[in-house]
Amino acid sequence: TGYLFSPVVPQRVCDTRTASGCTGSKLGPNGTMNVSMAGSAGIPPEASATPPQALVLNVTSINATQASFLTVYPGTASRPLASDVNMTAGQIVPNLVVVKIGTDGTINIYNLAGSTDVVVDVFGYFS
C-alpha cells in the first residue's frame, strides 16, 4: 500500500547562478526559496490522477560564504528542525534529498547563514 517510485531523466530544475527555475540570486542568510516542481521535469501536476507525493532530488550548495546548512521541505509546510545539506565556506556540497512535495506542487529551501548558490536536480518521484 506504499507509493511507487517513478524515475525521470535527471534534469536540473533550479540553478540560482543562471536564474534557471528559481530566483536567480544567491540564497541569503535566514532566507527561504520556493521552487515549483509539479508539472515540470517529468513530474506530473498535483491535479493528475496520480499526483506526486515525494521527490528524489540532488541539492547542491555552491560557494557558500560561511558555514551553514540547507533544509528542504514541502512548500506548504512549516520548516522542520533538520538539515539536508551541511556546508562550509567556499565548498561545493551536494546531497541526495527525499522530500515530500507541498499540496501546491512546490518545495522550500531554507539557508541558515551567509549566502550560497543552490542547484536542484530531480531524479524521480513517488506517487
Residue pairs with C-beta under 8 A, 6 or more apart in sequence:
3 53
3 54
3 126
3 127
4 126
4 127
5 56
5 124
5 125
5 126
6 124
6 125
6 126
6 127
7 123
7 124
8 41
8 42
8 43
8 122
8 123
8 124
8 125
9 42
10 121
10 122
10 123
11 41
11 42
11 121
11 122
12 20
12 21
12 119
12 120
12 121
13 21
13 35
13 37
13 40
13 41
13 120
13 121
13 122
14 20
14 21
14 22
14 33
14 35
14 118
14 119
14 120
15 21
15 22
15 117
15 118
15 119
15 120
16 22
16 23
16 24
16 25
16 26
16 27
16 33
16 117
16 118
16 119
17 62
17 117
17 119
18 24
19 25
21 35
21 36
21 40
21 120
22 33
22 35
22 118
22 120
23 33
26 115
26 116
26 117
26 118
27 33
27 70
27 109
27 111
27 115
27 116
27 117
27 118
28 111
28 115
29 68
29 111
29 112
29 113
29 114
29 115
30 111
30 112
30 113
31 110
31 111
31 115
32 79
32 108
32 109
32 110
32 111
33 108
33 109
33 118
34 75
34 106
34 107
34 108
35 75
35 106
35 107
35 108
35 109
35 120
36 105
36 106
37 43
37 52
37 55
37 101
37 105
37 106
37 107
37 122
38 44
38 45
38 46
38 51
38 52
38 101
38 105
38 106
39 45
39 46
39 105
41 122
42 122
43 52
43 55
43 122
43 125
44 50
44 51
44 52
44 125
44 127
45 51
45 105
46 52
46 101
46 103
46 104
46 105
50 127
51 127
52 101
52 105
52 125
52 126
52 127
53 100
53 101
53 125
53 126
53 127
54 98
54 99
54 100
54 101
54 125
54 126
55 98
55 99
55 101
55 107
55 122
55 124
55 125
55 126
56 96
56 97
56 98
56 122
56 123
56 124
56 125
56 126
57 72
57 96
57 97
57 98
57 99
57 107
57 120
57 121
57 122
57 123
58 94
58 95
58 96
58 97
58 120
58 121
58 123
59 70
59 72
59 84
59 85
59 94
59 95
59 97
59 109
59 118
59 119
59 120
60 85
60 92
60 93
60 94
60 95
60 118
60 119
60 120
60 121
61 68
61 70
61 85
61 87
61 91
61 92
61 93
61 94
61 116
61 117
61 118
62 92
62 116
62 117
62 118
62 119
63 90
63 91
63 92
63 116
63 117
64 87
64 88
64 89
64 90
64 91
64 93
64 114
64 115
64 116
65 89
65 114
65 115
65 116
66 88
66 89
66 113
66 114
67 87
67 88
67 89
67 113
67 114
68 87
68 111
68 112
68 113
68 114
68 116
69 83
69 84
69 85
69 86
69 87
69 111
69 112
70 83
70 84
70 85
70 87
70 109
70 110
70 111
70 116
70 118
71 79
71 80
71 82
71 83
71 84
71 109
71 110
72 84
72 85
72 97
72 99
72 107
72 108
72 109
72 110
73 79
73 80
73 99
73 100
73 107
73 108
73 110
74 99
74 100
74 101
74 102
74 103
74 106
74 107
74 108
75 101
75 102
75 104
75 105
75 106
75 107
75 108
76 102
76 103
76 104
76 106
77 100
77 102
77 108
79 108
79 110
84 95
84 97
84 99
85 93
85 94
85 95
85 97
86 93
87 93
87 116
89 114
99 107
101 107
101 125
102 108
109 118
109 120
111 118
